[in-house]
Amino acid sequence: MLPPPDKAAVYELGCAVTRLDQTLGQLVNIAKSRLEPPPSLGDLAVRRANDVRSAQPCPVGEFKDDLAHLRRLAMAASDLLDLLSDEEDR
């Protein structure tokens, strides 16, 4: 069993959640301006990203909850990056 994280680890994780949330917001704006109008895969990815962002508007200070949210943010960002990079290849 792993020891509980210290306050510094919880703080750093909270900072990472905040940074990735802001970055995901920027990716959503870029995707909205560059991808095909709805309905498209881009629209679904944008809605999913917005849903993830609104599910936890700020870090809660609980390591497991924040880590899970960070992973969801990262998956949503990855989906948008994949769509945007595919769009550039056309």
N, C-alpha and C positions, 0 to 999 in steps of 0.2 A: 504494500500500500504506500502510495506517495504521501509525503508530508504536505500539509496545507501550504498554499503559497503565502509568501510574506507580503506586507503592504506595498513594497516597491513593485513586485510582480503584478499585483492587482492594479496599481496606478499605471504602469506601462501598458498593460492590456487595455485599460480604459482609454489611454491616449491613442493606441492603435485602432480601437473601435471608432473613435471620433475622426481620426484622419481618413480611415477607409470609408466611413459614411460620407464625408465631404467629397472624397474622390468619386465615390459612386454617384453622388448627386451631379457632379460635373459630367460623368459618363452618360447619365440619363439625358442631360441637356444636349450633349453632342449627338447621341443616338436619335433623339427627337428631331433634330435639325437635318440629319443626314440619311436616315433610313426611309424606306418606302412608307407611304401613308398606311394607316390601319385598314384592314386587319393584315398583319404580317407577323413573321417570327420576331421581328424587332419590337413590335408593339407588345407582344407577350413578354419579352424579356424586360422591357421598360416597366410594364405593370408589375412584374415579379420583383424587380429591383425596388420600385416604390413601396410595395407591400413589405418587403424586408426592412427597408429604412423606417417605415412607420411602425413596425412591430415593436421596436425598442428605440425611442427617439434619443436616448443618451445612455451611456454606460451605467449599470446599476450597482457596480462595486462588488458584485459576486463573481468570483473567478470563473466558475463553470458556466454561468449564464452568459457572461460577457464573451467567453471563449466560443461558445456555441453561436452567439450572434455574430462574432467576427468571422466565423467560418461561413455562415449564411451570406454575409456581405461579400466575402471573397468569391463565393460561387456565383453570385449575381453579377459581380464585376467581371468575372471571367467570361460569363455568357455574353455580356455586352461587348467586351473586347473581341471575342470570337466573331460576333456578328459584324462589328465595325471593320475588322481586318478582312473578313470575307467580302464585305462591300467594296473595299479598296481594290481587291483582286479582279473585280469585274471590269 
